[in-house]
C-alpha cells in the first residue's frame, strides 16, 4: 500500500508517519510538506533513510506538482493533515488560511479524482482521509458548577462524561458554526471533501479532533510554549481569565485513532476523536507549571508567578468538548493514556529534547536540509 501523507513534517502528521512506518513495515509512506514555518524536516530525521519513506517538498496548492506526484507514486490512500492551524495567525492573515486549507484541499481532491478515475478499478480500494478540527462546530456553554476539580482519570470507557464543564458535547452531526477564520477555512474544506463523495463517489472520511498535545509540537501552541517559557523564566501569557475550556488528546492516541479509522472506518462517515479530558486553560497551565518545576528541581509552584493575564483573543470560543463514543462503540478505540501520564511524558520529552526546541525557537530548524530542498 502506498499512502500520501500531506503535512507530514508537522506535529500530528509526523507522529502519524512514525506510527505507520513502525506498525506497517510493508507500507510506503510518501510525505508531502511545503515546509512553512510549522513544517520541521529535522523532525523526520529518524525515518529519512527508511526505504519505504519518501519526502517531497510540495505546496498542496501547486496542482501540477500534485498531479505529477500521483502519476509517480500511484497512491492507494491520501491522509490530509496539511493546514494552517493557528487561530491567532488566521485573525491577522485569513487569506493564507483560505488558500492552504480550502484551495489546497480542493487541489488534492481533484488530483485524487483525476488519477483514480483513470484506473481500471477506479475508486476500488482507495480512500481520501481528511483531518479536521472540533473548532468547526463553534462553541459550547459552560454549565457545570464551579469548584469542581478537573479530572485526571476520565477516559472514553466511561459511560458518562465525569466532571465535565457542561452537559453538551460536539457530536458527529452537530451543526457547523465556525467563529474564526481558521475554523471557517477548515469547515469549508470539510464540505469540499464530503461534496466529492456525494458528487463523484470518491471514498472519503472526515475526522474532527480536539486539541492535541505531545512530542514535536510547534512552540507557538500552549503546552510547548509554556514549558519553554518556564525553562527560560519568561512570562506565561494567559488570555482573559483563563476560563476557556478545551478537550486534550495525546497525539500518539490520535495517531492510533487515525490508523483504526483508516483501516476499518466506513466510507463517507465522520468520526470525532477526543480525549474525554476537559480542562480550563488556567488549571491546565498550573498543572504544567507544577510538573515542569518538579522535573527541573524548582520549588513547587515557583513558576506560577510567571503567569500573566493578557487581553482575550478576539472571538475566543468558551468551551470545546468532543463526544468520541461513536468511535469507541463502532471501532473500539479509546485514549490509552490518562492525562496525568500524558502530560508527564510530554514535559519530559521537551526537557529531554531541548536541542530540538532551541533549534525551532531560534529558527535554525529551517536550515535543515535547505540545500537539498531549496526552491
HELIX and SHEET records of a PDB file:
HELIX    1   1 UNK A   11  UNK A   23  1                                  13    
HELIX    2   2 UNK A   41  UNK A   47  5                                   7    
HELIX    3   3 UNK A   63  UNK A   73  1                                  11    
HELIX    4   4 UNK A   87  UNK A   92  1                                   6    
HELIX    5   5 UNK A   94  UNK A   97  1                                   4    
HELIX    6   6 UNK A   98  UNK A  104  3                                   7    
HELIX    7   7 UNK A  105  UNK A  117  1                                  13    
HELIX    8   8 UNK A  134  UNK A  137  5                                   4    
HELIX    9   9 UNK A  181  UNK A  200  1                                  20    
HELIX   10  10 UNK A  222  UNK A  231  1                                  10    
HELIX   11  11 UNK A  251  UNK A  264  1                                  14    
HELIX   12  12 UNK A  281  UNK A  296  1                                  16    
HELIX   13  13 UNK A  302  UNK A  306  5                                   5    
HELIX   14  14 UNK A  325  UNK A  331  1                                   7    
HELIX   15  15 UNK A  339  UNK A  352  1                                  14    
HELIX   16  16 UNK A  354  UNK A  362  1                                   9    
HELIX   17  17 UNK A  364  UNK A  367  5                                   4    
SHEET    1   A 7 UNK A  53  UNK A  57  0                                        
SHEET    2   A 7 UNK A  28  UNK A  33  1                                        
SHEET    3   A 7 UNK A   2  UNK A   6  1                                        
SHEET    4   A 7 UNK A  77  UNK A  80  1                                        
SHEET    5   A 7 UNK A 127  UNK A 133  1                                        
SHEET    6   A 7 UNK A 204  UNK A 209  1                                        
SHEET    7   A 7 UNK A 270  UNK A 273  1                                        
SHEET    1   B 3 UNK A 211  UNK A 213  0                                        
SHEET    2   B 3 UNK A 245  UNK A 250  1                                        
SHEET    3   B 3 UNK A 278  UNK A 280 -1                                        
SHEET    1   C 2 UNK A 236  UNK A 239  0                                        
SHEET    2   C 2 UNK A 307  UNK A 310  1                                        
END                                                                             
